[in-house]
Every structure is written in C-alpha cells, then in structure tokens.
Amino acid sequence: MPIISSGVETEMVLRYQIGTNAGGSPVFRQKSFSGLKMDVSDEDLYEVATTLFDLLEYPLVSVTRNNRFDLAEE
C-alpha cells in the first residue's frame, strides 16, 4: 500500500531569552508562527526571524522549522 505525502504548512518557532531568574539561570520563551507556505526557503525563514529580533530587546536563541504533512493511501 503506497502512501502519498503532501506538504500542508510550515511553522517557524523562535526561542529567545527574556532575562535570568534569581539564581542567575537564563529564562527562555518561544513564539510560533504557523500557516507558512511549504516552499519558503530555510534562508528566508532565518532572515525573517533575525530581522524581527533585531527590532526587539530580547536575544534570539534558536530558529526551528516544523513541516507538517498529510499522509494518504495512493
């Protein structure tokens, strides 16, 4: 039974540091942007993330791309 995989959407997850706690350990938050087109390049996603965080006071720690696919029988 062959399975067909169809790309549905891409999600960009940005992790950033908002400060430190009383013990001096970093405190992180993350923001997700879903519903992005599958054909967006990794370079474009990363450029958007870094450009956005250049405008904010928090340092960007990581950029993650999550691709979602629908699976169906052929």
mmCIF file of the N, C-alpha and C atoms, coordinates in Angstrom:
data_MODEL
# 
_entry.id   MODEL 
# 
loop_
_atom_site.group_PDB 
_atom_site.id 
_atom_site.type_symbol 
_atom_site.label_atom_id 
_atom_site.label_alt_id 
_atom_site.label_comp_id 
_atom_site.label_asym_id 
_atom_site.label_entity_id 
_atom_site.label_seq_id 
_atom_site.pdbx_PDB_ins_code 
_atom_site.Cartn_x 
_atom_site.Cartn_y 
_atom_site.Cartn_z 
_atom_site.occupancy 
_atom_site.B_iso_or_equiv 
_atom_site.pdbx_formal_charge 
_atom_site.auth_seq_id 
_atom_site.auth_comp_id 
_atom_site.auth_asym_id 
_atom_site.auth_atom_id 
_atom_site.pdbx_PDB_model_num 
ATOM 1   N N  . MET A 1 1  ? 0.846  -1.174 0.000  1.00 0.00 ? 1  MET A N  1 
ATOM 2   C CA . MET A 1 1  ? 0.000  0.000  0.000  1.00 0.00 ? 1  MET A CA 1 
ATOM 3   C C  . MET A 1 1  ? 0.894  1.242  0.000  1.00 0.00 ? 1  MET A C  1 
ATOM 4   N N  . PRO A 1 2  ? 1.059  1.885  -1.156 1.00 0.00 ? 2  PRO A N  1 
ATOM 5   C CA . PRO A 1 2  ? 1.861  3.119  -1.221 1.00 0.00 ? 2  PRO A CA 1 
ATOM 6   C C  . PRO A 1 2  ? 1.153  4.293  -0.524 1.00 0.00 ? 2  PRO A C  1 
ATOM 7   N N  . ILE A 1 3  ? 1.957  5.110  0.103  1.00 0.00 ? 3  ILE A N  1 
ATOM 8   C CA . ILE A 1 3  ? 1.446  6.285  0.818  1.00 0.00 ? 3  ILE A CA 1 
ATOM 9   C C  . ILE A 1 3  ? 1.937  7.541  0.112  1.00 0.00 ? 3  ILE A C  1 
ATOM 10  N N  . ILE A 1 4  ? 1.041  8.497  -0.036 1.00 0.00 ? 4  ILE A N  1 
ATOM 11  C CA . ILE A 1 4  ? 1.380  9.791  -0.630 1.00 0.00 ? 4  ILE A CA 1 
ATOM 12  C C  . ILE A 1 4  ? 1.526  10.810 0.501  1.00 0.00 ? 4  ILE A C  1 
ATOM 13  N N  . SER A 1 5  ? 2.615  11.539 0.482  1.00 0.00 ? 5  SER A N  1 
ATOM 14  C CA . SER A 1 5  ? 2.881  12.579 1.469  1.00 0.00 ? 5  SER A CA 1 
ATOM 15  C C  . SER A 1 5  ? 2.729  13.941 0.798  1.00 0.00 ? 5  SER A C  1 
ATOM 16  N N  . SER A 1 6  ? 1.813  14.752 1.319  1.00 0.00 ? 6  SER A N  1 
ATOM 17  C CA . SER A 1 6  ? 1.574  16.089 0.763  1.00 0.00 ? 6  SER A CA 1 
ATOM 18  C C  . SER A 1 6  ? 1.884  17.148 1.811  1.00 0.00 ? 6  SER A C  1 
ATOM 19  N N  . GLY A 1 7  ? 2.757  18.078 1.459  1.00 0.00 ? 7  GLY A N  1 
ATOM 20  C CA . GLY A 1 7  ? 3.087  19.159 2.379  1.00 0.00 ? 7  GLY A CA 1 
ATOM 21  C C  . GLY A 1 7  ? 1.888  20.056 2.626  1.00 0.00 ? 7  GLY A C  1 
ATOM 22  N N  . VAL A 1 8  ? 1.638  20.372 3.890  1.00 0.00 ? 8  VAL A N  1 
ATOM 23  C CA . VAL A 1 8  ? 0.488  21.186 4.268  1.00 0.00 ? 8  VAL A CA 1 
ATOM 24  C C  . VAL A 1 8  ? 0.923  22.606 4.633  1.00 0.00 ? 8  VAL A C  1 
ATOM 25  N N  . GLU A 1 9  ? 1.823  22.711 5.598  1.00 0.00 ? 9  GLU A N  1 
ATOM 26  C CA . GLU A 1 9  ? 2.276  24.026 6.038  1.00 0.00 ? 9  GLU A CA 1 
ATOM 27  C C  . GLU A 1 9  ? 3.586  23.912 6.790  1.00 0.00 ? 9  GLU A C  1 
ATOM 28  N N  . THR A 1 10 ? 4.215  25.053 6.973  1.00 0.00 ? 10 THR A N  1 
ATOM 29  C CA . THR A 1 10 ? 5.444  25.160 7.757  1.00 0.00 ? 10 THR A CA 1 
ATOM 30  C C  . THR A 1 10 ? 5.165  26.045 8.955  1.00 0.00 ? 10 THR A C  1 
ATOM 31  N N  . GLU A 1 11 ? 5.791  25.707 10.065 1.00 0.00 ? 11 GLU A N  1 
ATOM 32  C CA . GLU A 1 11 ? 5.705  26.510 11.279 1.00 0.00 ? 11 GLU A CA 1 
ATOM 33  C C  . GLU A 1 11 ? 7.117  26.947 11.647 1.00 0.00 ? 11 GLU A C  1 
ATOM 34  N N  . MET A 1 12 ? 7.266  28.214 12.003 1.00 0.00 ? 12 MET A N  1 
ATOM 35  C CA . MET A 1 12 ? 8.545  28.739 12.461 1.00 0.00 ? 12 MET A CA 1 
ATOM 36  C C  . MET A 1 12 ? 8.436  28.967 13.965 1.00 0.00 ? 12 MET A C  1 
ATOM 37  N N  . VAL A 1 13 ? 9.371  28.394 14.715 1.00 0.00 ? 13 VAL A N  1 
ATOM 38  C CA . VAL A 1 13 ? 9.380  28.536 16.169 1.00 0.00 ? 13 VAL A CA 1 
ATOM 39  C C  . VAL A 1 13 ? 10.642 29.295 16.558 1.00 0.00 ? 13 VAL A C  1 
ATOM 40  N N  . LEU A 1 14 ? 10.447 30.410 17.237 1.00 0.00 ? 14 LEU A N  1 
ATOM 41  C CA . LEU A 1 14 ? 11.556 31.264 17.662 1.00 0.00 ? 14 LEU A CA 1 
ATOM 42  C C  . LEU A 1 14 ? 11.700 31.177 19.175 1.00 0.00 ? 14 LEU A C  1 
ATOM 43  N N  . ARG A 1 15 ? 12.888 30.854 19.630 1.00 0.00 ? 15 ARG A N  1 
ATOM 44  C CA . ARG A 1 15 ? 13.182 30.767 21.057 1.00 0.00 ? 15 ARG A CA 1 
ATOM 45  C C  . ARG A 1 15 ? 14.099 31.923 21.416 1.00 0.00 ? 15 ARG A C  1 
ATOM 46  N N  . TYR A 1 16 ? 13.739 32.622 22.486 1.00 0.00 ? 16 TYR A N  1 
ATOM 47  C CA . TYR A 1 16 ? 14.503 33.799 22.885 1.00 0.00 ? 16 TYR A CA 1 
ATOM 48  C C  . TYR A 1 16 ? 14.624 33.871 24.394 1.00 0.00 ? 16 TYR A C  1 
ATOM 49  N N  . GLN A 1 17 ? 15.624 34.617 24.848 1.00 0.00 ? 17 GLN A N  1 
ATOM 50  C CA . GLN A 1 17 ? 15.888 34.771 26.280 1.00 0.00 ? 17 GLN A CA 1 
ATOM 51  C C  . GLN A 1 17 ? 15.314 36.090 26.754 1.00 0.00 ? 17 GLN A C  1 
ATOM 52  N N  . ILE A 1 18 ? 14.505 36.015 27.835 1.00 0.00 ? 18 ILE A N  1 
ATOM 53  C CA . ILE A 1 18 ? 13.894 37.244 28.353 1.00 0.00 ? 18 ILE A CA 1 
ATOM 54  C C  . ILE A 1 18 ? 14.604 37.780 29.588 1.00 0.00 ? 18 ILE A C  1 
ATOM 55  N N  . GLY A 1 19 ? 15.616 37.069 30.043 1.00 0.00 ? 19 GLY A N  1 
ATOM 56  C CA . GLY A 1 19 ? 16.361 37.521 31.215 1.00 0.00 ? 19 GLY A CA 1 
ATOM 57  C C  . GLY A 1 19 ? 16.904 36.333 31.983 1.00 0.00 ? 19 GLY A C  1 
ATOM 58  N N  . THR A 1 20 ? 17.114 36.563 33.275 1.00 0.00 ? 20 THR A N  1 
ATOM 59  C CA . THR A 1 20 ? 17.606 35.499 34.158 1.00 0.00 ? 20 THR A CA 1 
ATOM 60  C C  . THR A 1 20 ? 16.735 35.450 35.409 1.00 0.00 ? 20 THR A C  1 
ATOM 61  N N  . ASN A 1 21 ? 16.731 34.288 36.055 1.00 0.00 ? 21 ASN A N  1 
ATOM 62  C CA . ASN A 1 21 ? 15.977 34.165 37.303 1.00 0.00 ? 21 ASN A CA 1 
ATOM 63  C C  . ASN A 1 21 ? 16.861 34.567 38.477 1.00 0.00 ? 21 ASN A C  1 
ATOM 64  N N  . ALA A 1 22 ? 16.332 34.435 39.682 1.00 0.00 ? 22 ALA A N  1 
ATOM 65  C CA . ALA A 1 22 ? 17.063 34.842 40.889 1.00 0.00 ? 22 ALA A CA 1 
ATOM 66  C C  . ALA A 1 22 ? 18.376 34.071 41.049 1.00 0.00 ? 22 ALA A C  1 
ATOM 67  N N  . GLY A 1 23 ? 18.425 32.851 40.539 1.00 0.00 ? 23 GLY A N  1 
ATOM 68  C CA . GLY A 1 23 ? 19.637 32.053 40.645 1.00 0.00 ? 23 GLY A CA 1 
ATOM 69  C C  . GLY A 1 23 ? 20.641 32.314 39.536 1.00 0.00 ? 23 GLY A C  1 
ATOM 70  N N  . GLY A 1 24 ? 20.299 33.196 38.611 1.00 0.00 ? 24 GLY A N  1 
ATOM 71  C CA . GLY A 1 24 ? 21.214 33.535 37.530 1.00 0.00 ? 24 GLY A CA 1 
ATOM 72  C C  . GLY A 1 24 ? 21.064 32.683 36.277 1.00 0.00 ? 24 GLY A C  1 
ATOM 73  N N  . SER A 1 25 ? 20.125 31.736 36.294 1.00 0.00 ? 25 SER A N  1 
ATOM 74  C CA . SER A 1 25 ? 19.902 30.897 35.115 1.00 0.00 ? 25 SER A CA 1 
ATOM 75  C C  . SER A 1 25 ? 19.050 31.641 34.090 1.00 0.00 ? 25 SER A C  1 
ATOM 76  N N  . PRO A 1 26 ? 19.312 31.416 32.802 1.00 0.00 ? 26 PRO A N  1 
ATOM 77  C CA . PRO A 1 26 ? 18.536 32.107 31.779 1.00 0.00 ? 26 PRO A CA 1 
ATOM 78  C C  . PRO A 1 26 ? 17.072 31.654 31.758 1.00 0.00 ? 26 PRO A C  1 
ATOM 79  N N  . VAL A 1 27 ? 16.201 32.595 31.437 1.00 0.00 ? 27 VAL A N  1 
ATOM 80  C CA . VAL A 1 27 ? 14.767 32.317 31.294 1.00 0.00 ? 27 VAL A CA 1 
ATOM 81  C C  . VAL A 1 27 ? 14.424 32.483 29.819 1.00 0.00 ? 27 VAL A C  1 
ATOM 82  N N  . PHE A 1 28 ? 13.823 31.440 29.242 1.00 0.00 ? 28 PHE A N  1 
ATOM 83  C CA . PHE A 1 28 ? 13.511 31.423 27.817 1.00 0.00 ? 28 PHE A CA 1 
ATOM 84  C C  . PHE A 1 28 ? 12.009 31.441 27.577 1.00 0.00 ? 28 PHE A C  1 
ATOM 85  N N  . ARG A 1 29 ? 11.635 31.970 26.430 1.00 0.00 ? 29 ARG A N  1 
ATOM 86  C CA . ARG A 1 29 ? 10.265 31.917 25.928 1.00 0.00 ? 29 ARG A CA 1 
ATOM 87  C C  . ARG A 1 29 ? 10.361 31.546 24.456 1.00 0.00 ? 29 ARG A C  1 
ATOM 88  N N  . GLN A 1 30 ? 9.223  31.151 23.893 1.00 0.00 ? 30 GLN A N  1 
ATOM 89  C CA . GLN A 1 30 ? 9.213  30.881 22.464 1.00 0.00 ? 30 GLN A CA 1 
ATOM 90  C C  . GLN A 1 30 ? 7.913  31.374 21.852 1.00 0.00 ? 30 GLN A C  1 
ATOM 91  N N  . LYS A 1 31 ? 7.983  31.700 20.585 1.00 0.00 ? 31 LYS A N  1 
ATOM 92  C CA . LYS A 1 31 ? 6.844  32.186 19.812 1.00 0.00 ? 31 LYS A CA 1 
ATOM 93  C C  . LYS A 1 31 ? 6.786  31.388 18.529 1.00 0.00 ? 31 LYS A C  1 
ATOM 94  N N  . SER A 1 32 ? 5.591  30.909 18.177 1.00 0.00 ? 32 SER A N  1 
ATOM 95  C CA . SER A 1 32 ? 5.405  30.128 16.960 1.00 0.00 ? 32 SER A CA 1 
ATOM 96  C C  . SER A 1 32 ? 4.611  30.927 15.936 1.00 0.00 ? 32 SER A C  1 
ATOM 97  N N  . PHE A 1 33 ? 5.008  30.788 14.690 1.00 0.00 ? 33 PHE A N  1 
ATOM 98  C CA . PHE A 1 33 ? 4.295  31.382 13.563 1.00 0.00 ? 33 PHE A CA 1 
ATOM 99  C C  . PHE A 1 33 ? 3.906  30.235 12.639 1.00 0.00 ? 33 PHE A C  1 
ATOM 100 N N  . SER A 1 34 ? 2.622  29.903 12.597 1.00 0.00 ? 34 SER A N  1 
ATOM 101 C CA . SER A 1 34 ? 2.180  28.766 11.796 1.00 0.00 ? 34 SER A CA 1 
ATOM 102 C C  . SER A 1 34 ? 1.467  29.249 10.535 1.00 0.00 ? 34 SER A C  1 
ATOM 103 N N  . GLY A 1 35 ? 1.173  28.302 9.656  1.00 0.00 ? 35 GLY A N  1 
ATOM 104 C CA . GLY A 1 35 ? 0.456  28.622 8.425  1.00 0.00 ? 35 GLY A CA 1 
ATOM 105 C C  . GLY A 1 35 ? 1.347  29.165 7.327  1.00 0.00 ? 35 GLY A C  1 
ATOM 106 N N  . LEU A 1 36 ? 2.657  29.004 7.461  1.00 0.00 ? 36 LEU A N  1 
ATOM 107 C CA . LEU A 1 36 ? 3.575  29.483 6.435  1.00 0.00 ? 36 LEU A CA 1 
ATOM 108 C C  . LEU A 1 36 ? 3.596  28.501 5.264  1.00 0.00 ? 36 LEU A C  1 
ATOM 109 N N  . LYS A 1 37 ? 3.895  28.986 4.088  1.00 0.00 ? 37 LYS A N  1 
ATOM 110 C CA . LYS A 1 37 ? 3.930  28.138 2.904  1.00 0.00 ? 37 LYS A CA 1 
ATOM 111 C C  . LYS A 1 37 ? 5.095  27.164 2.964  1.00 0.00 ? 37 LYS A C  1 
ATOM 112 N N  . MET A 1 38 ? 4.876  25.977 2.419  1.00 0.00 ? 38 MET A N  1 
ATOM 113 C CA . MET A 1 38 ? 5.902  24.935 2.426  1.00 0.00 ? 38 MET A CA 1 
ATOM 114 C C  . MET A 1 38 ? 7.120  25.306 1.585  1.00 0.00 ? 38 MET A C  1 
ATOM 115 N N  . ASP A 1 39 ? 6.921  26.127 0.559  1.00 0.00 ? 39 ASP A N  1 
ATOM 116 C CA . ASP A 1 39 ? 8.032  26.406 -0.352 1.00 0.00 ? 39 ASP A CA 1 
ATOM 117 C C  . ASP A 1 39 ? 8.941  27.540 0.101  1.00 0.00 ? 39 ASP A C  1 
ATOM 118 N N  . VAL A 1 40 ? 8.698  28.088 1.289  1.00 0.00 ? 40 VAL A N  1 
ATOM 119 C CA . VAL A 1 40 ? 9.590  29.135 1.794  1.00 0.00 ? 40 VAL A CA 1 
ATOM 120 C C  . VAL A 1 40 ? 10.947 28.490 2.102  1.00 0.00 ? 40 VAL A C  1 
ATOM 121 N N  . SER A 1 41 ? 12.009 29.175 1.730  1.00 0.00 ? 41 SER A N  1 
ATOM 122 C CA . SER A 1 41 ? 13.346 28.598 1.926  1.00 0.00 ? 41 SER A CA 1 
ATOM 123 C C  . SER A 1 41 ? 13.794 28.759 3.379  1.00 0.00 ? 41 SER A C  1 
ATOM 124 N N  . ASP A 1 42 ? 14.715 27.903 3.775  1.00 0.00 ? 42 ASP A N  1 
ATOM 125 C CA . ASP A 1 42 ? 15.290 27.982 5.120  1.00 0.00 ? 42 ASP A CA 1 
ATOM 126 C C  . ASP A 1 42 ? 15.969 29.332 5.328  1.00 0.00 ? 42 ASP A C  1 
ATOM 127 N N  . GLU A 1 43 ? 16.649 29.807 4.304  1.00 0.00 ? 43 GLU A N  1 
ATOM 128 C CA . GLU A 1 43 ? 17.346 31.095 4.388  1.00 0.00 ? 43 GLU A CA 1 
ATOM 129 C C  . GLU A 1 43 ? 16.360 32.235 4.628  1.00 0.00 ? 43 GLU A C  1 
ATOM 130 N N  . ASP A 1 44 ? 15.211 32.207 3.930  1.00 0.00 ? 44 ASP A N  1 
ATOM 131 C CA . ASP A 1 44 ? 14.209 33.256 4.110  1.00 0.00 ? 44 ASP A CA 1 
ATOM 132 C C  . ASP A 1 44 ? 13.597 33.212 5.511  1.00 0.00 ? 44 ASP A C  1 
ATOM 133 N N  . LEU A 1 45 ? 13.305 32.018 6.005  1.00 0.00 ? 45 LEU A N  1 
ATOM 134 C CA . LEU A 1 45 ? 12.777 31.901 7.370  1.00 0.00 ? 45 LEU A CA 1 
ATOM 135 C C  . LEU A 1 45 ? 13.754 32.476 8.390  1.00 0.00 ? 45 LEU A C  1 
ATOM 136 N N  . TYR A 1 46 ? 15.005 32.114 8.239  1.00 0.00 ? 46 TYR A N  1 
ATOM 137 C CA . TYR A 1 46 ? 16.022 32.577 9.181  1.00 0.00 ? 46 TYR A CA 1 
ATOM 138 C C  . TYR A 1 46 ? 16.205 34.093 9.093  1.00 0.00 ? 46 TYR A C  1 
ATOM 139 N N  . GLU A 1 47 ? 16.184 34.623 7.878  1.00 0.00 ? 47 GLU A N  1 
ATOM 140 C CA . GLU A 1 47 ? 16.338 36.068 7.703  1.00 0.00 ? 47 GLU A CA 1 
ATOM 141 C C  . GLU A 1 47 ? 15.180 36.832 8.338  1.00 0.00 ? 47 GLU A C  1 
ATOM 142 N N  . VAL A 1 48 ? 13.970 36.334 8.183  1.00 0.00 ? 48 VAL A N  1 
ATOM 143 C CA . VAL A 1 48 ? 12.805 36.977 8.808  1.00 0.00 ? 48 VAL A CA 1 
ATOM 144 C C  . VAL A 1 48 ? 12.944 36.953 10.328 1.00 0.00 ? 48 VAL A C  1 
ATOM 145 N N  . ALA A 1 49 ? 13.354 35.815 10.873 1.00 0.00 ? 49 ALA A N  1 
ATOM 146 C CA . ALA A 1 49 ? 13.498 35.688 12.329 1.00 0.00 ? 49 ALA A CA 1 
ATOM 147 C C  . ALA A 1 49 ? 14.546 36.654 12.874 1.00 0.00 ? 49 ALA A C  1 
ATOM 148 N N  . THR A 1 50 ? 15.690 36.690 12.230 1.00 0.00 ? 50 THR A N  1 
ATOM 149 C CA . THR A 1 50 ? 16.758 37.570 12.734 1.00 0.00 ? 50 THR A CA 1 
ATOM 150 C C  . THR A 1 50 ? 16.407 39.045 12.545 1.00 0.00 ? 50 THR A C  1 
ATOM 151 N N  . THR A 1 51 ? 15.746 39.373 11.456 1.00 0.00 ? 51 THR A N  1 
ATOM 152 C CA . THR A 1 51 ? 15.324 40.764 11.231 1.00 0.00 ? 51 THR A CA 1 
ATOM 153 C C  . THR A 1 51 ? 14.305 41.191 12.273 1.00 0.00 ? 51 THR A C  1 
ATOM 154 N N  . LEU A 1 52 ? 13.357 40.314 12.582 1.00 0.00 ? 52 LEU A N  1 
ATOM 155 C CA . LEU A 1 52 ? 12.352 40.615 13.597 1.00 0.00 ? 52 LEU A CA 1 
ATOM 156 C C  . LEU A 1 52 ? 13.005 40.846 14.954 1.00 0.00 ? 52 LEU A C  1 
ATOM 157 N N  . PHE A 1 53 ? 13.941 40.002 15.323 1.00 0.00 ? 53 PHE A N  1 
ATOM 158 C CA . PHE A 1 53 ? 14.565 40.131 16.642 1.00 0.00 ? 53 PHE A CA 1 
ATOM 159 C C  . PHE A 1 53 ? 15.597 41.251 16.699 1.00 0.00 ? 53 PHE A C  1 
ATOM 160 N N  . ASP A 1 54 ? 16.024 41.761 15.571 1.00 0.00 ? 54 ASP A N  1 
ATOM 161 C CA . ASP A 1 54 ? 16.851 42.974 15.572 1.00 0.00 ? 54 ASP A CA 1 
ATOM 162 C C  . ASP A 1 54 ? 16.050 44.169 16.078 1.00 0.00 ? 54 ASP A C  1 
ATOM 163 N N  . LEU A 1 55 ? 14.726 44.105 15.951 1.00 0.00 ? 55 LEU A N  1 
ATOM 164 C CA . LEU A 1 55 ? 13.847 45.188 16.385 1.00 0.00 ? 55 LEU A CA 1 
ATOM 165 C C  . LEU A 1 55 ? 13.435 45.060 17.852 1.00 0.00 ? 55 LEU A C  1 
ATOM 166 N N  . LEU A 1 56 ? 13.674 43.917 18.457 1.00 0.00 ? 56 LEU A N  1 
ATOM 167 C CA . LEU A 1 56 ? 13.240 43.660 19.830 1.00 0.00 ? 56 LEU A CA 1 
ATOM 168 C C  . LEU A 1 56 ? 14.412 43.716 20.794 1.00 0.00 ? 56 LEU A C  1 
ATOM 169 N N  . GLU A 1 57 ? 14.098 43.785 22.064 1.00 0.00 ? 57 GLU A N  1 
ATOM 170 C CA . GLU A 1 57 ? 15.142 43.880 23.083 1.00 0.00 ? 57 GLU A CA 1 
ATOM 171 C C  . GLU A 1 57 ? 15.680 42.531 23.529 1.00 0.00 ? 57 GLU A C  1 
ATOM 172 N N  . TYR A 1 58 ? 15.033 41.436 23.112 1.00 0.00 ? 58 TYR A N  1 
ATOM 173 C CA . TYR A 1 58 ? 15.447 40.109 23.557 1.00 0.00 ? 58 TYR A CA 1 
ATOM 174 C C  . TYR A 1 58 ? 16.356 39.434 22.536 1.00 0.00 ? 58 TYR A C  1 
ATOM 175 N N  . PRO A 1 59 ? 17.361 38.706 23.005 1.00 0.00 ? 59 PRO A N  1 
ATOM 176 C CA . PRO A 1 59 ? 18.236 37.984 22.067 1.00 0.00 ? 59 PRO A CA 1 
ATOM 177 C C  . PRO A 1 59 ? 17.575 36.695 21.567 1.00 0.00 ? 59 PRO A C  1 
ATOM 178 N N  . LEU A 1 60 ? 17.683 36.475 20.278 1.00 0.00 ? 60 LEU A N  1 
ATOM 179 C CA . LEU A 1 60 ? 17.176 35.261 19.648 1.00 0.00 ? 60 LEU A CA 1 
ATOM 180 C C  . LEU A 1 60 ? 18.153 34.118 19.938 1.00 0.00 ? 60 LEU A C  1 
ATOM 181 N N  . VAL A 1 61 ? 17.630 32.999 20.438 1.00 0.00 ? 61 VAL A N  1 
ATOM 182 C CA . VAL A 1 61 ? 18.469 31.867 20.807 1.00 0.00 ? 61 VAL A CA 1 
ATOM 183 C C  . VAL A 1 61 ? 18.462 30.799 19.711 1.00 0.00 ? 61 VAL A C  1 
ATOM 184 N N  . SER A 1 62 ? 17.269 30.521 19.151 1.00 0.00 ? 62 SER A N  1 
ATOM 185 C CA . SER A 1 62 ? 17.200 29.493 18.112 1.00 0.00 ? 62 SER A CA 1 
ATOM 186 C C  . SER A 1 62 ? 15.997 29.712 17.208 1.00 0.00 ? 62 SER A C  1 
ATOM 187 N N  . VAL A 1 63 ? 16.134 29.207 15.981 1.00 0.00 ? 63 VAL A N  1 
ATOM 188 C CA . VAL A 1 63 ? 15.060 29.227 14.997 1.00 0.00 ? 63 VAL A CA 1 
ATOM 189 C C  . VAL A 1 63 ? 14.835 27.779 14.570 1.00 0.00 ? 63 VAL A C  1 
ATOM 190 N N  . THR A 1 64 ? 13.597 27.310 14.688 1.00 0.00 ? 64 THR A N  1 
ATOM 191 C CA . THR A 1 64 ? 13.251 25.940 14.332 1.00 0.00 ? 64 THR A CA 1 
ATOM 192 C C  . THR A 1 64 ? 12.160 25.953 13.272 1.00 0.00 ? 64 THR A C  1 
ATOM 193 N N  . ARG A 1 65 ? 12.286 25.037 12.324 1.00 0.00 ? 65 ARG A N  1 
ATOM 194 C CA . ARG A 1 65 ? 11.274 24.891 11.277 1.00 0.00 ? 65 ARG A CA 1 
ATOM 195 C C  . ARG A 1 65 ? 10.589 23.542 11.468 1.00 0.00 ? 65 ARG A C  1 
ATOM 196 N N  . ASN A 1 66 ? 9.254  23.563 11.562 1.00 0.00 ? 66 ASN A N  1 
ATOM 197 C CA . ASN A 1 66 ? 8.454  22.345 11.654 1.00 0.00 ? 66 ASN A CA 1 
ATOM 198 C C  . ASN A 1 66 ? 7.576  22.261 10.409 1.00 0.00 ? 66 ASN A C  1 
ATOM 199 N N  . ASN A 1 67 ? 7.756  21.200 9.635  1.00 0.00 ? 67 ASN A N  1 
ATOM 200 C CA . ASN A 1 67 ? 6.929  20.979 8.448  1.00 0.00 ? 67 ASN A CA 1 
ATOM 201 C C  . ASN A 1 67 ? 5.845  19.965 8.769  1.00 0.00 ? 67 ASN A C  1 
ATOM 202 N N  . ARG A 1 68 ? 4.622  20.257 8.296  1.00 0.00 ? 68 ARG A N  1 
ATOM 203 C CA . ARG A 1 68 ? 3.504  19.351 8.525  1.00 0.00 ? 68 ARG A CA 1 
ATOM 204 C C  . ARG A 1 68 ? 3.063  18.764 7.188  1.00 0.00 ? 68 ARG A C  1 
ATOM 205 N N  . PHE A 1 69 ? 2.790  17.460 7.200  1.00 0.00 ? 69 PHE A N  1 
ATOM 206 C CA . PHE A 1 69 ? 2.406  16.745 6.000  1.00 0.00 ? 69 PHE A CA 1 
ATOM 207 C C  . PHE A 1 69 ? 1.120  15.964 6.242  1.00 0.00 ? 69 PHE A C  1 
ATOM 208 N N  . ASP A 1 70 ? 0.294  15.852 5.201  1.00 0.00 ? 70 ASP A N  1 
ATOM 209 C CA . ASP A 1 70 ? -0.840 14.935 5.218  1.00 0.00 ? 70 ASP A CA 1 
ATOM 210 C C  . ASP A 1 70 ? -0.392 13.647 4.544  1.00 0.00 ? 70 ASP A C  1 
ATOM 211 N N  . LEU A 1 71 ? -0.782 12.531 5.135  1.00 0.00 ? 71 LEU A N  1 
ATOM 212 C CA . LEU A 1 71 ? -0.455 11.222 4.570  1.00 0.00 ? 71 LEU A CA 1 
ATOM 213 C C  . LEU A 1 71 ? -1.747 10.549 4.135  1.00 0.00 ? 71 LEU A C  1 
ATOM 214 N N  . ALA A 1 72 ? -1.735 9.962  2.947  1.00 0.00 ? 72 ALA A N  1 
ATOM 215 C CA . ALA A 1 72 ? -2.932 9.280  2.426  1.00 0.00 ? 72 ALA A CA 1 
ATOM 216 C C  . ALA A 1 72 ? -2.502 8.090  1.587  1.00 0.00 ? 72 ALA A C  1 
ATOM 217 N N  . GLU A 1 73 ? -3.402 7.123  1.468  1.00 0.00 ? 73 GLU A N  1 
ATOM 218 C CA . GLU A 1 73 ? -3.139 5.987  0.596  1.00 0.00 ? 73 GLU A CA 1 
ATOM 219 C C  . GLU A 1 73 ? -3.266 6.416  -0.852 1.00 0.00 ? 73 GLU A C  1 
ATOM 220 N N  . GLU A 1 74 ? -2.464 5.797  -1.688 1.00 0.00 ? 74 GLU A N  1 
ATOM 221 C CA . GLU A 1 74 ? -2.484 6.141  -3.111 1.00 0.00 ? 74 GLU A CA 1 
ATOM 222 C C  . GLU A 1 74 ? -3.718 5.589  -3.776 1.00 0.00 ? 74 GLU A C  1 
# 
